[in-house]
Every structure is written in C-alpha cells, then in structure tokens.
C-alpha cells in the first residue's frame, strides 16, 4: 500500500508539471479561442498547454479555482448567470469585483458578443410565419432541441420558456454540433445556437428575434487566475478588442472546414506562419502512447489493490460482502459523473492523475470479484490437504491457492484492461489526452473521419490487449491448469 501511495504521488507530481494550462469548452469557438490564447503566448516565448474541451462552465470553473488550469475563454453573461449567480453583474467592473474574492478576474472583451439565440430552418420559419421567439408559443407542435447545459442554465431553456410561455413545446437535450444535423434532417425544428456560429449562414438558418430581451450580453473574455504568470496575463490583455464578430465567424468556419483548430486560430496572426500540425501517423502514435500510459498506470494500481481486496473478501464473508458492494457501487456511477466528482476535489482537479484514479476505480470490481470467486472455487479437499501439510496460511495462499485461482484472477485483470481501453477515451474530457481527443473533437465538428481517428485505434488496441493476455496465460497460469 505504501508503494502504491508513493507511485501515485510521483505520478501526480509529474502530471501537474505544466505551469501554464489553458482550457476550453466542448464547442468549436471555445476550442479556437483556446488555440488563439496558446498561439499568442507562444509568440511571446511562453510554454502553454491547451487542454481542449474538458467540459462545461462548472467543470472549468472548478478546474480554474483548484489551480488545474490558468485560464479559459468565457462570456460575460455566462459568468454573471452561471458562476456568480448574479444577473445584475452586467459590466466588466462589476464582474471583476465579484470574481476578486475567488482570486479570479477577466480581460476586457475580446471584441465580439456571442449571444445565445434560437435558430430554425428558413423554410420552416417562413411557412409558419415565425420571426421572433414569441411566435413559437403559437406552434406547440414544434420540437425543440437544445444542449444539455442550456437545459439547466439560469439563463437557459426553463426560464426562457417561462418568460415566453413556451412550456407546451416538446424539448430534447442534444449535442450542439449534432443539433445542426438534427435540424437539417427535420428531427427537431428549433435549436439553441451561438450568434457567431459559422453553421448559421452555411445552413441558411433564421435567428429568431429575442423580442423580450431575455438574453444578456455575452461578450467574449478570458477568465483567468490572478496568480497566473505576469507575462501570461500580459498576453491575455493583448488580445482585448482584437477579434471582431466577422473575424470570429471566419475562424469558426475554418475550424469546421479543416477540423484543425490550430490552423483556424493562425488566421488571426500574421507575424509568423502557423506551426504545421502533426501528420496522422504521428498524431496517432502520440495518442496511442498516452492512452497506453493511462491504461497501464490505472491497471497497475487496480492489480496492486484489487487482488489483496479479493483475498480479504475470500477470507471474511461479512467483510467480503462490504468490499464487493463498495466496488460494485463505484461501477454503477456513470463515468462522466465520476470524473465531475473527482474534478471537484482540490487535490485532483483537471489532471492526468484524476483520469488515472477514475480508471483505477472502474477496474477494481472485475479484479476483486474474480480473485474472490477463483479462491472460492478451490475444492475443500485441496484446502484440507494444504492444511494437513502443515504449511502456514501465507505460504498456502502464495504457493497453492493463488496459483490454483490464477485463471480466474487473470480473467478479471483482462476484463479490466479491455474495459479500461474503452473508458480511457473519456479522459480527454479533462485534458488527459489519449484516443478520446479526436472522438470528442469529431463529435463537436460532426466529422466522422475525425471520430474514426480515435475510434479505430482504440478498437485495435482492445484487440491487442486481448492477444497479450493470451500470451500472459502461458506465464502466470500453471501448465496443468491451462486449456
């Protein structure tokens, strides 16, 4: 157990070695702005890491206040409504005053107001004579699709529906980028959008007039820690007023056209050419290496902890029931929820260590259960024979019981390893990298090719892991027990 703690402390320290970390939310514009910040800092000679798309407002705020990240792009309306819970904080000065007790502040506006809006296909809007949000109340047969964050926001769907009398409309939660596909196919009729979305013009959509002025201004700013490097703060301030609405739409369109946020961000800079993106083979190699690191570390911890817990569960029926119940409960927690819970703990926050701990917790149940059941399956006559030989309990466990249970134990470890390969893709949601990065990015861009960049290697990796365990059978399972 001391070895496990030492390994984790060393790993946590290594994972948190980066000093300046920028992050972004899971939509195109936030990714692009994160790359803009990174590029601006690099041009000043600073080393900056951009952890792309690690979650929504609350996740990023927790990461910022816990020190997991240094800054991320945000909007004034979101800060007032979601973070400060104070809709009256409408000016930069008022927001800064409210953020100061948290040790946080914001830049002046970057130059554009990306307000929330409701969008419809032009043909549907014109056929129903809908031009404003108020008009929706007359058409209760329409289906509304909005992002899950918008569903729960203080400036989101519920208060909007109450203000406009839209409670009778059918509402569905949907990924932002997939919403455009659903709108085009007719699965939904109305969706929430951002006014600088390039897809609005691309898909010939109509933005409904906010005739009751429900939405506040959403001036784009950078929310950052006052403890950040002073040179980095100067970089952030240099971006103030530099990005107009038309330019932001252009950057978003380039990102969606090329599926390359770095290239899109480079359109804002003319002093030096954009750094060339890695090729597909190089990108995949780095992602697979990172993915294997996450799987190996979490599986190693799970084996070190899980097998002893399985032995304890075998030795004590009452204590064993508690162990199996506890590991079983962890397994039932949705992976996204577990990541969110761990991120909220200051010691973890947004870090690779958080991803490793989450994967470790998910790996425990198969190993604990297979160890306990493997030991239970040993016949009573064999146990009595071992005792009759006069062997001490630790020797009986090491020399007889564990070898006899090795098939079952290895099966549990293999199950955990294969599950980990798939579950580790979610580590990208908290900036831990791996094969989840292109999957999440592809979902954001609604780009199948980008999704496959992560999905195909992940599937191949699972097959490789399966094959490796067939080879491991020859090493860890006594010859007489092999099939």
Helices and strands as residue ranges (DSSP letters): H 2-15, E 21-23, H 28-43, E 49-51, H 57-65, E 71-75, H 76-78, I 79-83, H 92-100, E 104-106, E 116-121, H 122-127, G 133-138, E 143-146, H 148-152, H 157-164, E 170-173, H 176-185, E 190-194, H 198-202, E 205-207, E 220-225, H 230-238, H 245-258, H 261-266, H 280-315, H 317-332, H 335-343, H 352-376, H 380-388, H 393-396, I 397-401, H 402-404, H 406-423, G 424-430, H 436-445, H 448-476, G 479-481
